[in-house]
């Protein structure tokens, strides 16, 4: 297992699309933060307001990381990565879980890089090294990390099924984002269906970053009311469910 994970890290490290995607994402974020600092200066607001705006759209950062993860997966249809690994003596369980470990580490590292870049650019462009706001934003990063891991498990399983990163991201987006929206619309007529949205990972990416004169406070959706247990249950269901289904498919899959 250890040797296979090392080989996966080596393969990911040599994946050019990973670096291109990261570069594009960081460039877009830099432009967005630059534009935001012009607005904050006009109204006499500081870095805290920029962090607050980003907190409202944290799901965007998460999907950026998921896209980077998909780039690290490679194109099975073109390069036959699974077939090569099996030919070299690696078991299907080793391949499935070894790839996931390598991908989730890449995912978390990308998540850290993107958010540290946001903090650095916000501090430099706003000219406001607000340590209290930074601390609150970093706490938000940690609070959302379990949700990111659960979503990554879904993407990993979708890749096992479709053997193509674009298809995996598309189907994952439908499962994680569009299905909850559909449940909300249908739930207008059938109330019990609207409850399904309460158990969607995307639901727990919602957050508010409240700032006042003295303190900054980050409130995640799952911290409101009795939603904490829903977050824990949702993350566990998606994480364990995706890996169990993915491993079952991997064991029976005809790899050519």
C-alpha positions in Angstrom: 0.0 0.0 0.0 2.8 2.5 1.0 4.7 1.9 -2.2 1.5 2.3 -4.3 0.7 5.6 -2.6 4.2 6.8 -3.3 3.8 5.9 -6.9 0.5 7.8 -7.0 2.1 10.9 -5.5 4.9 10.7 -8.1 2.2 10.5 -10.9 0.3 13.4 -9.5 3.4 15.5 -9.1 4.0 15.1 -12.9 0.5 16.0 -13.9 0.7 19.3 -15.8 -3.0 20.0 -15.8 -2.9 20.1 -12.0 -0.5 23.1 -12.0 -2.3 24.8 -14.9 -5.6 24.6 -13.0 -4.0 25.9 -9.8 -2.4 28.8 -11.7 -5.7 29.8 -13.3 -7.6 29.6 -10.0 -5.0 31.7 -8.1 -5.0 34.3 -11.0 -8.8 34.5 -10.8 -8.8 34.9 -7.1 -6.1 37.6 -7.2 -8.2 39.6 -9.7 -11.3 39.1 -7.6 -9.6 40.2 -4.4 -8.1 43.2 -6.2 -11.5 44.3 -7.4 -12.9 43.8 -3.9 -10.3 46.0 -2.3 -11.3 48.9 -4.6 -14.8 48.6 -3.2 -13.7 48.3 0.4 -11.4 51.3 0.1 -14.3 53.4 -1.4 -16.5 52.7 1.6 -13.7 52.7 4.2 -13.9 49.0 5.0 -11.0 46.7 5.7 -9.8 43.1 5.1 -12.5 41.7 7.4 -15.2 42.7 4.9 -13.4 40.8 2.1 -13.1 37.7 4.3 -16.8 38.1 5.0 -17.6 38.1 1.3 -15.5 35.0 0.7 -17.2 33.2 3.6 -20.5 33.7 1.9 -19.2 31.9 -1.2 -16.9 29.3 0.5 -18.6 26.6 -1.6 -16.9 28.2 -4.6 -13.4 27.6 -3.1 -14.4 24.0 -2.3 -15.5 23.3 -5.9 -12.2 24.8 -7.0 -10.4 22.2 -4.9 -12.6 19.4 -6.2 -11.7 20.4 -9.8 -8.0 20.3 -8.9 -8.5 16.9 -7.4 -10.1 15.7 -10.7 -7.0 16.9 -12.6 -4.9 14.7 -10.3 -7.0 11.7 -11.2 -5.7 11.5 -14.8 -7.5 10.0 -17.8 -8.0 6.3 -17.3 -9.4 5.8 -20.8 -6.3 7.3 -22.4 -3.5 6.1 -20.1 -5.0 2.9 -18.6 -3.7 3.6 -15.2 -5.7 0.9 -13.5 -4.6 -1.8 -15.9 -0.9 -0.8 -15.5 -1.2 -1.0 -11.7 -2.9 -4.4 -11.8 -0.3 -5.7 -14.2 2.4 -4.6 -11.8 0.8 -6.8 -9.0 -1.3 -4.2 -7.1 -4.6 -5.5 -5.8 -7.9 -3.7 -6.5 -8.3 -2.7 -2.9 -4.8 -1.2 -2.8 -5.5 0.7 -6.0 -8.9 2.1 -4.8 -7.9 3.2 -1.3 -4.3 4.1 -2.3 -5.5 6.4 -5.0 -8.1 7.9 -2.6 -5.5 8.6 0.0 -3.1 10.3 -2.5 -6.0 12.3 -4.0 -7.4 13.5 -0.6 -3.9 14.6 0.5 -3.6 16.5 -2.8 -7.1 17.9 -2.2 -6.2 19.1 1.4 -2.9 20.6 0.3 -4.7 22.5 -2.5 -7.3 23.7 -0.1 -4.6 25.1 2.2 -2.7 26.7 -0.6 -5.8 28.4 -2.0 -6.9 29.8 1.3 -3.5 30.9 2.4 -3.2 32.7 -1.0 -6.6 34.4 -0.2 -5.3 35.5 3.2 -2.0 36.8 1.8 -3.5 38.7 -1.2 -6.2 40.2 1.0 -3.7 41.4 3.6 -1.4 42.8 0.9 -4.0 44.5 -1.3 -6.2 45.8 1.5 -3.1 46.9 3.4 -4.8 45.6 6.5 -3.1 42.8 8.4 -6.1 42.1 10.6 -5.0 39.2 12.7 -8.4 38.7 14.3 -10.2 38.5 11.0 -7.4 36.1 9.7 -7.9 33.9 12.8 -11.7 33.7 12.2 -11.2 32.9 8.5 -8.7 30.1 9.4 -11.2 28.7 11.8 -13.8 28.6 9.0 -11.3 26.6 6.9 -11.0 24.0 9.6 -14.8 23.8 10.2 -15.5 23.1 6.5 -12.7 20.6 6.0 -14.8 17.5 6.9 -17.4 18.4 4.3 -14.7 18.8 1.7 -13.4 15.3 2.5 -16.9 13.8 2.1 -17.4 15.5 -1.2 -14.0 14.3 -2.4 -15.0 10.7 -1.6 -18.0 11.1 -4.0 -15.8 12.4 -6.8 -13.4 9.5 -6.3 -16.1 6.9 -6.6 -17.6 8.7 -9.7 -14.1 8.5 -11.3 -14.0 4.8 -10.6 -17.3 4.4 -12.4 -16.7 6.6 -15.4 -12.9 6.5 -15.7 -12.9 10.1 -16.9 -12.3 13.2 -14.7 -14.8 15.4 -16.6 -17.6 12.9 -16.3 -16.7 12.3 -12.6 -16.9 16.1 -11.8 -20.1 16.5 -13.8 -21.9 13.6 -12.1 -20.6 14.6 -8.7 -21.8 18.2 -9.3 -25.3 16.8 -10.1 -25.3 14.6 -6.9 -23.8 17.2 -4.6 -25.3 20.5 -5.9 -28.2 20.0 -8.4 -30.0 17.2 -6.5 -30.4 19.4 -3.4 -31.7 22.2 -5.5 -34.2 19.8 -7.2 -35.2 18.6 -3.7 -35.9 22.2 -2.7 -38.1 22.9 -5.7 -40.0 19.6 -5.5 -40.3 20.1 -1.8 -42.5 23.1 -2.3 -45.2 20.6 -3.1 -44.0 17.5 -1.1 -42.7 18.8 2.2 -40.9 15.6 3.2 -38.7 15.8 0.1 -37.5 19.3 1.0 -36.0 17.7 4.2 -33.5 15.9 2.0 -31.6 19.2 1.5 -30.9 19.3 5.2 -28.7 16.2 4.6 -26.7 17.5 1.7 -23.0 18.4 2.1 -23.5 21.6 0.1 -25.9 22.7 2.8 -23.1 22.8 5.3 -20.8 25.0 3.2 -23.1 27.9 3.9 -21.6 30.3 6.4 -21.7 33.8 7.7 -18.8 35.9 8.8 -20.1 38.5 11.2 -17.9 41.5 12.0 -18.5 44.2 14.5 -16.3 46.8 16.1 -14.7 44.4 18.6 -14.8 40.8 17.3 -15.2 38.5 14.3 -17.5 35.5 14.5 -17.8 32.8 11.9 -21.1 30.9 12.0 -21.5 27.8 9.8 -24.9 26.5 8.8 -24.5 23.3 10.8 -23.9 25.4 14.0 -27.3 26.9 13.9 -30.1 25.2 15.9 -29.7 21.4 16.1 -27.8 21.0 12.8 -24.5 19.8 14.2 -25.7 16.2 14.4 -27.0 16.5 10.8 -23.6 17.6 9.6 -21.8 14.7 11.3 -24.4 12.2 10.0 -24.3 13.6 6.5 -20.5 13.6 6.3 -20.4 10.0 7.6 -23.1 8.8 5.1 -21.5 10.4 2.1 -17.9 9.5 3.0 -18.6 5.9 4.1 -21.3 5.3 1.5 -19.2 6.6 -1.4 -16.2 4.5 -0.5 -18.2 1.3 0.1 -20.0 1.7 -3.2 -16.8 2.6 -5.0 -14.9 -0.3 -3.6 -17.7 -2.7 -4.5 -17.7 -1.4 -8.1 -13.9 -1.6 -8.3 -13.9 -5.3 -7.2 -16.3 -6.3 -10.0 -15.1 -3.8 -12.7 -13.8 -5.2 -15.9 -10.5 -3.3 -16.3 -9.1 -3.4 -19.9 
